[in-house]
Amino acid sequence: MNSILLRIARTRKTSTIFLALSLVSSIQPELAKETAVSRGKNLFAKATCEGCHPGGENLLHPSKVLKGQNFASRYKNDADIAKVIRSGIRDTGMPSFTREQLSDAEVKDIIAYIRSLTAPPPAPTGSKGPKSSGRPSKANAPTKKLHP
């Protein structure tokens, strides 16, 4: 009897540990994302990006902000944003940042922060569901009496 109770206790302990690890691993990616965004925000200020782009705006070229659906549509890939950060944009005031100035990991964090400035697009509205012919369905139609 004691060996059965001991096995049950071990099984419960293992299940509890497994459940705890499952919960931590499901939360961990979200925490990592928040960490990248907060690190990116700090780097954005440290690398002086904030001077021209406060809150994702663009003081030199107000129509070219770093947020919103137009920005998200133009820069669908993080690699496109990284290229701008690395190469700069000639004759606009946007400087280039070398790997000595910003590591690849730091650029990824800055991109995570920039991406966080754009709210996800709204869900499509007006979904009408399946079309109706206007006639009652056969499933809901009254049944005919077979006998008077």
C-alpha positions in Angstrom: 0.0 0.0 0.0 2.8 2.4 0.9 4.5 1.8 -2.5 1.2 2.7 -4.3 0.9 5.9 -2.3 4.5 6.8 -3.0 4.0 6.2 -6.8 0.9 8.5 -6.7 2.8 11.2 -4.8 5.6 11.0 -7.3 3.2 11.2 -10.2 1.4 14.2 -8.7 4.7 15.9 -8.0 5.9 15.3 -11.6 2.5 16.5 -13.0 2.7 19.7 -10.8 6.3 20.3 -12.0 5.3 19.7 -15.6 2.3 22.0 -15.3 4.5 24.7 -13.8 7.1 24.4 -16.5 4.3 24.5 -19.2 2.9 27.7 -17.7 6.3 29.3 -17.6 7.2 28.4 -21.2 3.9 29.7 -22.4 4.5 33.0 -20.7 8.2 33.3 -21.5 7.8 34.3 -25.2 5.6 37.2 -24.3 8.0 38.3 -21.5 10.9 38.1 -24.0 9.0 40.3 -26.4 8.3 42.9 -23.8 11.9 42.8 -22.8 13.0 43.4 -26.4 10.6 46.3 -26.7 11.8 47.9 -23.5 15.5 47.4 -24.4 14.7 48.8 -27.9 13.1 51.8 -26.4 16.1 52.5 -24.3 18.5 52.0 -27.2 16.3 54.2 -29.4 16.9 57.1 -26.9 20.6 56.2 -26.4 21.4 56.1 -30.1 19.8 59.5 -30.4 16.9 58.2 -32.7 14.5 59.9 -30.2 15.9 63.3 -31.2 14.4 63.1 -34.7 11.7 60.5 -34.1 10.1 61.2 -30.7 7.3 58.6 -30.2 7.8 57.4 -33.7 7.2 60.8 -35.3 9.6 62.3 -37.8 10.6 65.9 -37.1 12.5 66.4 -40.3 10.0 64.7 -42.6 6.6 64.7 -40.9 4.9 62.6 -43.6 7.4 59.7 -43.0 6.6 58.6 -39.4 7.9 55.3 -38.0 4.4 54.0 -37.0 1.0 53.4 -38.4 -0.4 51.2 -41.1 1.4 53.1 -43.9 4.8 52.4 -42.3 3.9 48.8 -41.6 2.9 48.3 -45.2 6.0 49.9 -46.5 8.3 48.0 -44.1 6.8 44.6 -44.0 10.1 42.8 -43.2 12.3 43.7 -40.3 15.3 43.3 -42.7 14.0 46.4 -44.6 14.1 48.4 -41.4 17.5 47.0 -40.4 18.8 48.1 -43.8 17.7 51.7 -43.3 19.3 51.7 -39.8 22.6 50.2 -41.2 22.8 52.3 -44.4 21.0 55.5 -43.4 19.1 57.5 -46.0 21.2 59.9 -48.1 20.3 63.6 -48.0 17.6 63.2 -45.4 19.4 63.5 -42.2 19.1 59.8 -41.4 22.5 58.6 -40.4 23.9 55.1 -40.8 24.7 52.9 -37.7 27.6 50.5 -38.0 27.9 47.2 -36.1 30.4 48.9 -33.8 27.7 51.5 -32.9 24.8 49.0 -32.7 25.1 45.3 -32.6 22.7 43.1 -34.6 20.9 42.2 -31.4 20.5 45.9 -30.5 19.1 46.6 -34.0 16.5 43.8 -33.5 15.5 45.3 -30.2 15.1 48.8 -31.8 13.0 47.2 -34.5 10.9 45.5 -31.9 10.3 48.9 -30.2 9.5 50.6 -33.6 7.0 47.8 -34.4 5.4 48.3 -31.0 4.5 51.9 -32.0 2.0 50.6 -34.5 -1.3 49.1 -33.2 -2.4 45.9 -35.0 -4.9 46.5 -37.8 -8.5 46.3 -36.8 -10.3 43.1 -37.4 -12.5 43.1 -40.5 -16.1 44.1 -39.8 -19.3 43.5 -41.7 -18.9 39.7 -41.9 -22.4 38.6 -42.8 -21.9 34.8 -42.6 -23.5 32.4 -45.0 -25.8 33.8 -47.6 -29.5 33.2 -47.2 -31.8 32.4 -50.1 -34.8 34.0 -48.3 -36.6 30.7 -48.2 -37.0 28.8 -45.0 -34.5 25.9 -44.6 -35.8 22.4 -45.0 -34.4 21.6 -41.5 -36.8 24.0 -39.9 -39.7 23.4 -42.3 -42.9 21.7 -40.9 -43.2 18.1 -41.7 -46.2 16.9 -43.8 -48.7 14.7 -42.2 -48.8 11.4 -43.9 -52.1 10.4 -42.5 -55.3 12.5 -42.1 
